Amino acid sequence: MFQSFAVTSTPQFGKERVNALRVALAALNVDGFLVPRADEFQGEYVPASAERMSWLTGFTGSAGVVLVTQSQAVVFVDGRYVTQLKEQVDGTVFTGGDLVGEPPHLWLEHNGKKGFRLGIDPWLHTGAEVRKLEKALEGLGGALVFLDHNPLDRQWKDRPAAPLGRVKIQPLDHSGILAKDKLATMAAEIGKAGADAVVLTDPSSIAWTFNIRGSDVPHTPHPLARAIVHADGTAELFLDKRKAGIEEEAYLTQLSNLEAPSSFDDKIAALAATGKKIMIDPDHAPFALSERIRVSGGTIIEAIDPARLPRACKNTTELEGSARAHLQDGAAMVEFLAWLDQTQPGTITEIAAVEKLEACRAAAGQRMQNPLKDISFDTISGAGEHAAIMHYRVTTESDLTIADGTMFLIDSGGQYINGTTDITRTVAIGTVQEEQRRFFTLVLKGMIAISVARFPKGSRGIDLDPLARIALWKAGADFAHGTGHGVGSYLSVHEGPQRISRASMQELLPGMILSNEPGYYRPGAFGIRIENLVHVFAASEIDGGDLPMLGFETLTFCPIDRRLVVTALLTDEELSWLNAYHQDTQEKLLPLISDEAVQNWLKTATAPLSR
């Protein structure tokens, strides 16, 4: 099993740990301290040794930050995690904050006392974050204090060791472009920017650039490493050699000088001391890095990570690999859904469902000789009211029986050498209420709207996001998460800069893979999400049109529960799309399934709907 299940979600030491941290802050002469979810690499998924926020609070979500002062401890999360936060943290110690509407810098502006001194670990915050905090504190006559050690780390006595996950080469038939060619292209971009070198601090960019994959963090196959790439195409890769075998080390030394991670600080300082112009991405690089360059005499050029957009715009090899991975994953999902549908309601639990789905993915990988490397994130398996918790993570304590007359939501994905998958299906267990079917259909209308969208070049995620919400808005409802996130190629299941959301200003470009996942959540009652992955492509010309258009091509094929669809609420175009999608699903997946009973289930699950 790739997924583990916590015995309890209730923190045992929140009060004790917060009080000990307050004692340390007083000794450091600061009034507060920020504990972000991010690690030194600013990743969403972090190793056990960097789970500071979880250790302090008990909260296990993938985004957030804690502000601890002498009188308050505020845990800032976004809309996905409001319910989860209430369930996981001690409400007598921590209060909830709004990471989107009033993040820490705005909270300080509104609530901080005059002269407030805020301590931070400069390796855990980006330059962009630091600027916001400094501005807020300046208005209070306060100061941002860069601590030379993390006081929480000194308190964390049983902190796990840093990971030493093995590195593997991502072969050309899956990467599509040689690493030496990626480095040459990057070197040209460095020169165009007027820089002498760039520092890559995002492990996903390291993995993509050098065509390697790692195993340092859960579910995301990137190695925790940094690199310096120079305008002449040479590079230094700061990777612990214990992570590489003989073949991997020989491969990497042909592309770069392989350096110990402990030498990074001195190497970047020495480079800066020669007066070099060094590119860093202020939205992803730790502030400590830019500060080290500045004090050492270098010039900082702020620019987007040069691997970020090329990594997001998948090449033909990556798109073809992703399509194959999704078909294999779809076959595994069909086997799981057929099993679930044929199981007596009230006899299995949320955890049993997770275990069965993972077994289906593993079996499909063996059968198709494309092994499941990992799940792409901890599976969200929510029955009834748990489905209303957007990023619910089942524990042995919360494990519900999947009861008759409820809806069951399962959001999951796999990591395969040829692609990363992410799919959500919400299904009826027995007969559910008509109100739930109505909202399921409204969510489906939003998903279809994104699937069939055509849009001109230059369109951004913020431009398309309303399409997924209009049907819900007309019903006086909405959902508190983005419509879609970027997805990597056997990399992170949450990849930027592409998104479909209220705030995404990134232009959507051909080759970008995104999720399409509107939802609806009624706390304490039920939750709905339907998710496919799509990629941006150059659409065919529209007769009589003036502009070349882009569109989305669907990658995910798996039945959408027909029993939950109120066909009267669908337009002719929407019903036609659903029937065509189900026909494609049947044709693509039937050859991948050998069990006759599952084949018959698939045929029934994809039969055409009529009014």
Secondary structure, DSSP 8 states (H G I E B T S, - for coil): ------S--S-SSHHHHHHHHHHHHHHTT-SEEEEES--TT--SS--GGG-HHHHHH----SS-EEEEESS-EEEEE-GGGHHHHHHHS-TTT-EEEETTTS-HHHHHHHH--TT-EEEE-TTSSBHHHHHHHHHHHHHTT-EEEE-SS-HHHHH-TT---------EE--HHHH-S-HHHHHHHHHHHHHHTT-SEEEE--HHHHHHHHTEE--SBTTB-----EEEEETTS-EEEE--GGG--HHHHHHHHHHSEEE-GGGHHHHHHHHHHTT-EEEE-TTTSBHHHHHHHHHTT-EEEE---TTHHHHHB--HHHHHHHHHHHHHHHHHHHHHHHHHHTS-TTS-BHHHHHHHHHHHHHHHHHHTT----EESS--EEEEGGGGGSTT----TTT--B--TTEEEEEEE-EEETTEE--EEEEEEES---HHHHHHHHHHHHHHHHHHT-EEETT-BHHHHGGGGTHHHHHTT---SS-SEEE--SSS-SSEEEEEESTT---B--TTBEEEE--EEEETTTEEEE-BEEEEEEE----TT-SS-EEEEEE-------GGG--GGGS-HHHHHHHHHHHHHHHHHHGGG---HHHHHHHHHHT-----
